[in-house]
Amino acid sequence: MSEPMSSIKEVSLRRATVADAESIAKVRIESWLACYRGIIPDSYLDEMKLEDSVLHWRTILEALAVAGERICVFVAESEGQIIGFASGMLLPESKLGIEAELTALYLRPAWQRSGIGRRMLQKVAKVFQAQGVNNLLAWVISDNAAARNFYEDLGGALLREQDFNWDGLELKEAAYGWKDLSILMASVHALPTSLALH
């Protein structure tokens, strides 16, 4: 279990490796259990299996070797423990006029609202900027007010809301986007952080 943010101030961000699959899976499940109670049925949340998530993330991380910079995954680490992660990909075809997507951004609950999520999002965006892509899309479950506020605070524009099916669950999702990543970068730097990030 990760120590609370208040007792540790040093956090480093780095590229994920295949060896990180289990830690990433644990962060994702812990975050879902904390953030989606009351949004996603408890029966679904309580049946999430670590081994399934580990397999999913191991497959993604193994694909990095052949995907080049089309896919990226970053982890946030403190004292050797992974406390968050973010992933993104170049889209095979543009969606809503956007060429790249943030596919995941999760932090352990004790580390949320500390500035780490913003910095991980910035890392993902920089990977795509380096390839000449200056826009980014992020999908959130519509009832996740905290996530929506996060993207809105960083200048994300609401582009669309739609129904979708997630593993048999009928949900509604919202698309946020930045048509110009300089808006995102400026917003990241404008907001304060309580941590020493490197």
N, C-alpha and C positions, 0 to 999 in steps of 0.2 A: 504494500500500500504506500502510495506517495505521501510524503510529508506535506502539511498545508503550506500554501504559498507564503504565509506570514513569517514562517521560520526559516525560509531559504530565499535568497535574493538572486543567486546566480543561475542563469538559464542559458543553455547554448542550443542553437539550431543547426542541424546538419542534414545531409541527405540520408534517407533510410536505406537499409540493406535487408537482404533476405533474413538475416538473423533477428531483425526487429519484428517479424510477423506476429509473434505471440504477444509482445508488448503492445503493438498497435491494436490488435484484436481486443485486448483487455481494456484499453482506453476507450475504444468505440463502444463496447458493451456497457461499461461504467457510465459513459456519457449518455447513452440512450436510456438507461434505467433512470437516471436523474432528470433528464430533460423531457422525456416523452410520456411520463405518467400522466394520465388524464387526456392525452392526445391520441396515443396508440393503445389499443386494448391491453390490459395487464396480462391476459393469457398469451399474447404474442411476446411481450417483453420477457415474461418469466420463462419462456421456452427457448430463448436465444441460447445457442450452444457455442462455447468458446472454440471448440475444435472446428466447427464450420467456418467461423470468422477467421481463424488462423489459416485455414486452407485457402480461403478467398484472398487474404492479404499476401500469403506466400506466392500465390499465382501471379498477383499483380507485381510484386517485388522481383520475381524471377523474370517477368516480361521487360523490366527496365533495361536489361542488358541488350535486348534487341530493338527496343522502342526508341532508343536515343533520347533526345529531349522532347519527344512527342508526349511523354508521360513523365511526371515528376512526383516524388513523395519526400516530404521533409518531416523530421521529428523534432520535438522540443524535449530537451533532456536536462535534468537537474540531479546532481550527485549520482550519475549513472543510471537514473531511472527515467524512462520515457513518460512524460506527463501530457503529451499532446502530439497531434500529427495533422498534416494537411497534404492533399494530393490534387493534382490537376492534369488535364490532358488537352492536346490540340484536337479539335473535333474533325472527324472525317468530312463532314459537310457543315457549313455554318448554320447556326440556329439563331433565329431572331436577329440576324445580321451580325452575329458574334462568332469568332473562330476558335475560342479556347474556353474551357470550363473548369471551375473549381469543383472537384468531384467529392471532396470530403474535407471537413475541418472540425476536429473534435479535441476537447481538453478535458482532463479530469476535473470534476466539479470544483474542487478546492482551488484550482488555478484559473478558473474562468474570470473574466473581467479584470485581468491583470496586464493586458497589453500583448500577451503571447500570441493570441489568435490573430491580431492585426499584423504582427511581424511574420507569422507563417504565411498569411495570405499575401503579404508583400513579396516573400521569397518565391512563391508560386508565380505571381504576376511577372516578376523579373525574368524568370526562365522564358516566358513567352515573349516578353518585350525584346529579349536578346535575339529572337527569331523573327522579329519584325511584326509581331502580332501585338496590337495596342488595345485589345478589348478583352473582356472576361465576363463569363456568365456563371451565376450560382443559383441553384434551385434549393428551396427550403419548403418544409411542410408548412402550409399556410397558418396553422394554429400555433406555430412556434414563434411566439411574440419576441422572445429574447434574440433569436437568430435574425428575425426581420429587423429589429432595432439595430443590431450589430451592422448589418449591411447598409441600412439607411444612414447610420452615423458616418459610414465611410464613403458616402456619396453614391451608393448603388441606387439605380432607378428601377422601380417596379415596371417590368416589361409585360408580364402576363400572369394570369392565374388560371389553373385548369385542374380538372379531375385526373387522377392517375391511380393505377393499381400497383401496390407494393406487396409482393409476396402474398397475394390474395386479399389484402386490405384495400378497401376503397377510401382514398384520401384525396385531399386537395393540395396542390403545390403552387408556389409562387416563384417566378423567375425574377432575379435581380441582375442587373448588368451595368457594366461600365463600358461605354463606347470609346472612352479615352482614359487610358490607365494613369495618366498624369493626375486625374481627379482622385483616384484611389491612393496614389502615392502621397499626394499632398495631405489627404485626410489622415493617413497613417501617421505622418510626422506631426500633424497638428494636435493629435490627442496625447495626453500624458500617459506615461507608463510607470509602474511602481517597481520595476525589476531592472537589474543589470543584464541586458541581453547581449550575447555575442555569438 
